[in-house]
Amino acid sequence: MKNKNHFIIVLTTLLFVFSFVIFRANTISQFEQSKRRNFMRGDAYSDINLYSAVQYFNDSGLAKTKGLPVHHYKVPVHDTTLHPIVYTHYPALPDLLTYFYSRIIGSINEFGLRLFVVLLSLFYAYVLWHVLMRIIKNTGVVLVSWVLLIISNYFIGWSDSLHKHVYEEFGKALFVLVLLKHLETPKKIYLVGLFLIMCFVANISFEPLVYLAIVCIGVSLWEKKGLFSQYTLIPAMGAIVGVVLHLWQNISYFGSWEMALTDLTETAKLRTAGIEVSGLQKKLESPFGWVEFISLPFIWLSRTERFFLVPAFALIGMWYIVRNEFKELLGPNYYKWCKLLLIASYSWCIVMAQHAYVHSFTMRQAGLCYAVIAGPIVYLFYNKIKTQFKNFNMGHKVFSVLIIGYTLIMLLTQAVWDMWIKNTFLAP
C-alpha cells in the first residue's frame, strides 16, 4: 500500500474492529441467554451444535460416526425432547477443524477455539482488499469499500463464529481472487487453486457452491469460452470431489448408498420449500409459499439495514444522485463483476428459498457484492455533497438530506448502539 494515509486508515480500522471481535470472543459465550450471538450478531445455535461435536470427538474419537458431528451432546438444551443425534445434512469440515484446534491447544475452551477463526477473519480482510483492488482498480474507492464492509455487523458480529460462516466468506473471496489472478496472468497453478478451494468450500457448506458456480459460468461466458471451459469444468470437478467426500462419510455411517441419498433428498426438500419429511428438523420448519417467495427480494434489501452500514435503499438513492459520475468512474469489467456478484449473491434465495427466508444470516452471501457496489456509490456521493450541494435544486437537497438522515439513523441504531455497545460491551 503506497499511500501512507491509506495504510494508517487500514491499520486503525483493523485495530478498532478486532478490539470488538476479540472482546466478543472472550466474553460472550454461545450458551448465554442475552441473544448477543443471535440474528445479525452471530449464530449461537450452530456454534453450540459444533461445540457439542467437538466434545463428542474428544470423548469418543472420529471412527464411531465416521467424522460426522453429534449434536446435543454434553451441552445445555432448553428443549428437553432433544437428545444426542448424528448430524448428516451438512458437511462436517468446520466441526473437524475445530476438533483439530482443540487438540492443538489441549482444551475445549471457547475463547481458545475462537481465536483460530479470528485469525482466519484477519486473513479474510487481507484477501478482501486484494479482490476489491482487482475489480475496482481505484485505491481511494477500494478503501471506502473495504472499510464499509469491515466495520459493519456483517464482519464484527461473525468474525469469531465457530461454525461455517467465516470459512464460507473466506473461501468465496479466495476463489474469486485466484480467478481474477488467472484472468490477469493465466497459470496452471491458479487452476489447481480453483480446484482445491472448491473442494474446501464443498466440505464447509453447500451455500458457496451455488454462488461460485454462477461466478464460474459468468466468467466463462464473458471470456467467450462457452459454458464448458477450464473456468467451469475444473471448479466443477473440485465441487464433485468435495461433495463425494461428504457423501462417502454419510454412506459409511448409514451403511448404504440408498439411505445416504434419502437423507440428502429430505434435506433438499426442507431447505427449498420447508417440507417436513423425517420429523428431525421440525425446528426449521416454517410455512413457505408463493407469498413468501415473492417477498424475498424486499426482505433481502431490508436486511441490509442491519448487516451493513449503508442500507440498500439509501444506496439506491445515492446512486440516483451520482448516476452520471458513476458511469464515468469505473471500467466495463467493473460492471460485469457487479452484475455477476449480484446474481451470485441472490442465488441462494432461489435455490434454497425457504432456508434463505428463515435465516437472516444468509444475507451474508451479499458481502462481497455489497462492498463492490457500495464503495463507489458512497465515495462519489460524499464528494458530490461536499463540493456541489449548494448548487442542487431544492428537491435534490431535500432528497439528499433524507438519505443521509436515514443512513445515520440506521448506523447509530443497528451498528453503534445494537452491535458495538448493547450487544458487545454492555452486560446481558
Secondary structure by P-SEA (a helix, b strand, c coil): cccaaaaaaaaaaaaaaaaaaaaaaccccccccccccccccccaaaaaaaaaaaaaaaaccccccccccccccccccccccccbbbbcccccaaaaaaaaaaaaaccccccccaaaaaaaaaaaaaaaaaaaaaacccaaaaaaaaaaaaacccccccccccccaaaaaaaaaaaaaaaaaaaacccaaaaaaaaaaaaaaaaacaaaaaaaaaaaaaaaaaacccccccccaaaaaaaaaaaaaaaaaaaaaaccaaaaaaaaaaaaaaaacccccccccccccccccaaaaaaaaaaaaaaccccccccaaaaaaaaaaaaaaaaacccaaaaaaaaaaaaaaacccccaaaaaaacccccccaaaaaaacaaaaaaaaaaaaacccccccaaaaaaaaaaaaaaaaaaacccccccccccccccc
